[in-house]
Amino acid sequence: MALKKKPVTGMKDMLPEEMEIRDYCVGLIKETYKSFGFCSIETPCVEHIENLSSKQGGDNEKLIFKILKRGEKLKLDQDREEADVVDGGLRYDLTVPLSRYYSANANDLPSPFKALQIGNVWRADRPQRGRFRQFMQCDIDILGEPSNLAEIELILATTTLLGKLEFHDFTIRVNDRRFLKAMAAYSGFDEADYDKIFITLDKMDKIGLDGIRAELEENGYAKESVDTYLQMFQEITNDVEGVRWCGQKLEGYLPADAAASLETIISSVERAKEADFKISFDPTLVRGMSYYTGTIFEISMDEFGGSVGGGGRYDEMIGRFTGQATPAVGFSIGFERIVMLLLERQYQVPTGKEKKAYLLDKNLPQEKLLEILERAREERGAGMQVMIMNMKKNKKFQKEQLARQGYEEIVEIW
């Protein structure tokens, strides 16, 4: 059997140019988020299959890389169903493992607990631009804080990071799952149909209002309910006035504090933000994860043509482990998509270090070599980045490669 050079479908090898940007981003992420009080944690990449298949992960539960039982536990001659042969899987996000982690360690953690996670996740998805089967996620979560201060902090921390990476004019779209349910109830839809209706609504960017209308009517929903429902989306504005309009229109359907809470989040972020971005109320924002219970948000960038991050409140997930409800809210950035956009821009990492290269003649005397090694040691001690390598025949190409890597000074030693 011939060996294969290419990585497995949906995975990729990373060249030094990309790794330099990735390493810089990881460092900046940790520095920025820790300045907001977040603490780094780590969970195993393998999770119990029961946790991954608990009907909280939405469509991701269909994309699990499952792991067979090992050793004596695996009895292929006796096993009849998948549950008999599988007991684990690779995590498809960082939220489910975090919920298990917190339920097991809550007594040893501060409250509220501000968690920072950076790690690979796996989904058996169809690869496309900016989407792989193995990819890195970067999440921040606040556990144990019921107020909207948690949402405000998460949005400010994430947007501050994006600003440091020189992203501008992006949009934070915000909504609340309680608004989605209230609008559906006001329109006369049955509660049992909400999830199906929201799946259709989530297609607004692709098929527009007329497409939503056609699909809802095709699915058998009453024309009067569909008309009432879609009329609201035409009247709502994408600002705090739109939030207030919903609070008045949906009185009796929407929890009393929901509109005021969302208005506070939007206005507070607008006043306290450091980066250059817009925050807008988007009543069509759904987010696919079924574990969201309140505020939801998403980062949209025109240069990507879609979402590069998102999150929301999931107050009921941890309670499924502990039996006790725990307020929780998280925000995840699309690390791979951010790196891809930086690479496409030919982003230069601001190292702050002077970079110098020595090209040595292959017949260089030992005394001269020792002299260069000592000089390089002193220069590195002074904060420089120093590369020492033998001179190649195609010296011009070698220098061009070094220049692309950011080496401003190239010294030939004979």
Secondary structure, DSSP 8 states (H G I E B T S, - for coil): -----S--TT-----HHHHHHHHHHHHHHHHHHHHTT-EE----SEEEHHHHTSS-SGGGGGS--EEE--GGG--TTT--SHHHHEEEEE-S-SHHHHHHHHHHHGGGS-SSEEEEEEEEEE-----BTTB-SEEEEEEEEEES--STHHHHHHHHHHHHHHHHTT--SEEEEEEEHHHHHHHHHHTT--GGGHHHHHHHHTTHHHHHHHHHHHHHHHTT--HHHHHHHHHHHHH--SSHHHHHHHHHHTBTTB-TTHHHHHHHHHHHHHHH--SSEEEEE-TT---S-TT--SEEEEEEETTTTEEEEEEEE-TTTTHHHHSS---EEEEEE-HHHHHHHHHHTT------S-EEEEEE-TT--HHHHHHHHHHHHHHHHTT-EEEEEE--SSHHHHHHHHHHTT--EEEEE-
